Amino acid sequence: MAERAPLLVIAAGGTGGHMFPAQALAEVMLRRGWRVKLSTDARGARYTGGFPHSTQIEQVASATFARGGLVNKLLAPFHILGGVLGATLRMLRDRPEVVVGFGGYPSIPALAAAVILRRPRLIHEQNGVLGRVNTLFAKRVAVVACGTWPTAVPAGAEAVHVGNPVRAAVLERAGAGYIPPGDYPMSILVIGGSQGARILSDVVPPAIADLPPEILRNIRVSHQARDEDGARVAAYYADAGIDAEVQPFFRDVPARMSEAQLVISRAGASSVADISVIGRPSILIPYAAAAADHQAANAKGLAKAGAAIVIPESRLAVETLSEQIAAVLTNPEGALQMSRAALSVAMPDAPQHLADMVEELAGRAGT
């Protein structure tokens, strides 16, 4: 009878920032002959469309203390406890070789079950500041794999810099040839993330509309806006005569990014990693409400390399943003240098490095 393939349980919260690097690891481990189970909640399940079909998706009971009213916050511990009990029973049956957490409250059940059952485990932190859940588990795992460096971890926790894993669709576009801006059609990609995207929807369209006519006539825009903002954003572009596609979620962000002369984005860890690996000039607007201002920390690498212009949210204004967009799009040589600088800080091998850590941990447990 053939030996069953080893099982990896990946636990991740319900945002793209957690789910995209989780997907990247799943892709590599499946290619290496492992079985992969993803443990997430209903919110996270919305991001599973890009995961390989052979990934087993398991929805767990979870909750957050950060959203909802008083009743939801009072019930949250009971939802989480129920999720932990369920995950422990499943893990007793499945006996995964390794459990990897990517942060977010939905990762608690699988990680807690791994602690209870003493299964080999590690966590990956995407941001320059540990999230709440990863802080909770940092000293209860073999290693904290860090996407941004340096990342402060609690005393007694081991931290290793592996970078932020990017999906295969991004790696396919790694270092894609960059066409500097000029007197021909140019693309701007606007991505806001799942949180804090409204201010981009308020400021970016008028900033683009304020560009000099000789630039504006060549511009086309792909703008990712939340459902509640989409109609007004699309109407603004249309009224300004700007060729724009506005969607709540682009499934082909890597393709659009590779075609863009400029990316305007929040500084979420996954977005920063994608921009680096594909190699594009960017204007980054860190989300001011991010815990411990971690998006500002995420933006530092690209900014220090000369690959990104960083505008703090407190200084974001239509005129300021319009000036910075024009500065990039009227300086072809400078834009080309920015694209090369982005590539200089990229870590395209991050998915392989993280997969190596998983296999090393499994081997260590088997000896």
N, C-alpha and C positions, 0 to 999 in steps of 0.2 A: 504494500500500500504506500502510495506516494506521500512524502512528508508535506504537511500543510504549510503554506507560506506564512512567515511571521506577520504579526498584526501590529500596526501603529495606530494609536488613537490620537487624533488631533482635536484639541478643544479650543474654540475661538468665539469671541464675542460678535455682536451683530452689526459691525460697521466694516466698510471696505478696508480700513486701516488694519484691522485684525484678520479679515478673511482673505485678502489678496496674498499676503505672505504665507498664510496657511495653505492656500491653493497651490502656491509655488512648491512648497515642500511635498504636498500630496502628489503632484505631477512627477517629481523626481523619484520618490519612494516607490510609486507604482511601476515606474520604468525599471527600478532595481529589483522588482519581483516581490515586493511586500504587498500585503493587503492593507487598505487604509479605511479607517472609520472616522468620520467627522462628527464631533459632538458640539451642537450649537442650539440656539433657541429659535423661535419662529421668525424673529427679526433677522437673524443670521442666515436662515434658510433662503431668504430672498437673494442672497449673493452666491448661491451654490450652482447657478446655471453654468458658470464657467469651469467648474470642477470636472475632472475626468469622470465619465459615466460609471466607471467601476468603483468610484468612491461610495462607500456606504454612508448615508446621511442619517444621523440619529438626533431627533429633537429632544431636548431635555427641559425639565421645569427649571426656570431660573427667574430672577428678578433683579432690579437695580434700586438702590437707595437714592439715586440721583434724579429720577423722574417720577411723576404721579403725585397724588395727594397724600394726606396723612395716613389714610387707611391702607393705600398701596405700600407705603413705607413700613407700616407696622406688620403687614403680611409678608413682606419681602423675605425675612429670615426663614419663615415656614416654607415658602416656595423653594428657596435655596436648599433647605434641609431635605425636602422631598426629592429634589433633583439629585442630591448627594446619595441618598439611600438607593434610589433607582440606579444610579451609575455604579454604585458598589456591587449591587446584585448582578448587573450585567457584566461587570469586570471579573467577578468571581467565575462566571461562565466562560467569558471570552479569553481571559488571561493574556492581555496584550503584552508584547515584548517591551514596548516603550510608550509613554504618554507624553505628548508635547502640548503645552499651553501657550496660546498667543495673546492672552489678556482678555479683559472684558468679563462681566459677571457670568455670562453663560459658560465660561471655562472653569468655574468653581467646581461643579459637580464631578467632572472627570478627574481634575487634579486632586480634589479632596479624596476621592475614591482611591487614586493611585497612592496617596500618602497612607491611607488606612490599610491598604493591602500591600504596601511596600513594593509597588511596581516601579521600575526604573523610569525617571521622569526628568524633564528639563522644561524651561520656559524660554520664550523668545520675546524680547521687548523691542518694539519698533522705534520708540521715541527716545529722546535724550534724557527723559525723566521717567522713572518707573511708574506705571499705572498702579491704581490701588490694589487690584487683584494680584498683579505680579509682585508687588511689594509684600503682600500677605504670604506668598509662596516662595519668595526668593531664597530663604534659608532652609526651605524644605524640599529643594530639588538639587540634583547633582551639579547643575550649572545654569547660569543665566546667559543666554546667547543674546548679544546686544546688536541692534541694527544701527544705532547712532553711537559715535564714540567721541568723548568719554560719556558713559552713563554711570551715575552714582548708584551704587547698590548697598544694601545694609551690611554692616560689619559681619563677617563670617560667611557671606555669600560669594561664590566664585563667579566672576564675569569674564566673558570672552567676546571679542569683537568679531562678528561674522558678516555684518552688513544686513540689509533688508532684502530678503528673497523677492525677486520679481517673477511674475508669471511667464510661462513659455511664450505667450503672445507678445510680451515686451522683449524678451531675449531674441526673438526672431527679428526685431527691429533694432537690436543693439548696434550703436554706432552708425545708424543709417545715414547716408550722405545728406549733408545739410546744404540747402540752397539759400544763400544769404539774401536778405531783402533787396529789392530793386524795383525798377519800373515795369513790373509785370504782376500777375495775380499773386497775392500773399495771403497766408492763413494765420489766424490767431485762434488758439484754443483756450477756452476759459473753463476751468474746473474748480468747483467750490467745495467738494466733499459733502458728506451727509449732514454736517453741522455747520452753522454759521455761514451758509451760502448766500443769505439774503443781502448782505452788504455788497457783495460782488454784483448781484443783480441790480442793486440801486446805483452803483458807481461806474461799473465797467461800460455799459452801453453808452451813457452820455460822454464818457471819456474817449471812447472810440469815435463817436460822432463829432467830437471837437477836433479831431486830427485835421491837419491841412488837407485841402481838396486833392492835391497831387498824390497824397498817400491814400486817402480814403477811397479814391476811385478804384484802387487795386485790392481793397481788403474784402476778405470773406471771413466769417466768424462761425466757430462751433462753440456754443455756450451751453454748459450744463447748469440748469437751474432747477430749483425745487418745484414740485407740481404747482404749488400755490402762487409761484412767481412767474411761471413759464409764459402765460398768455400776455402779461404786461411787458415782459422782456422782449418777446417776439414782436409785439405791436410797436415797441419803441424802435427797434431796429428797422422794421418795415417803414415806419413813418419817416425815419432818417435816410431811407433809401439804401440801407446797408444789407448786403447779401449775408444772411445769417440763418443758421439752423440751431434751434433751441429745443433741447430735450432734457427730461429729468435724469436720464442716465444713458450714456453712450456705451454700447457694448464693444465698440471698436476704438477705444481711447488710444491704444498703442499706434494704430494706423494713422489716426488723426494727429497725434503728437509728432509722428515721424514726418508728416507733411507740413507741419507748422513752422513758420518763421519765428514765432514767439508764443510762449505759454504763460498765461496769467493764472495763478493758482494760489490756494491756501498752501500751507507748508506742512501738510500731513506727511507722515513718514513714507507711505507708499507712493504718493505723488512725487516727492523729492527723489525717491529711488528710481522711479520710472523716468523722470526728467534727466537724471544722471546717466542711466544706462543707454537711453536713446540719444542723449546729447543735444539738448536744446536750450537756447537762451530763455530765461524766465524772469518774470516779475512775481515775487512771492509776497503774500499778505498774510502773515501768521495770525491765526485765530486767537484773539485776545482772551477769550474765555476758556481756552484750553487749560487743563489742569497743570499747575506749576509752570505755565507759559511754555509748555514743551514744544509748541510749533516754532517758537523763536529759536529754540535750541536746534530743532531739525534743520532750519534754514541756514545755520552758520557755515556748514561745510561748503555749500554752493556759493554763498556770499563771499567767503574768505578766498575761494578759488577764482573769483571774478566771473562766475558763471550766472549769477542771479543778482537782480536789484531787489532789495528787501524794503518794503514800505510798512512800517508798523500801522496797525489798524487805527490808532489814535491820530495818525497823520494822513490817512487815506482821504483824498478829496479828488473831485473830478479833474480839476486843473493839474494837480500833482501827477495823477496817474496818466493823464493825456500826454504830459511832457515826457514822462519816462518811456511810454510806448513809442512816441515819436523819436526819442533819442536812440532807441534800438533799431527802429525801422528805417532810419535815415543814415545809419552807419554800418554798411555791409561788412567791412573788415572787423569792426568791433563786435558785431553779432556773430561772425564766424569764430572769433576768439572766444566768445562766451560759450558757444557750442562745444568747442574743443576743451575748454576749462571744465564744463559739466562732465565730459567723458573722463577727465583726469581724476575725478573723485568717485567714479562709478565702481561698484563691486558686483559685476555680473556673475561671479562665481558663488555668491551668497547661498543660492539654493543647494548647490553641491556641498558647500562647507557645512551647512546645517544638517544635510542628509548624512554626511560623514560622521557628525557628532552623534546622530541618532544610532547609527550602526555601531559606533564605538561603545556607546552606552549599553546597547543590547549585548555586545560581545563581552563587556565587562561583567554584566549580570550573569552571563552563561558560563563564566569560568569559575 
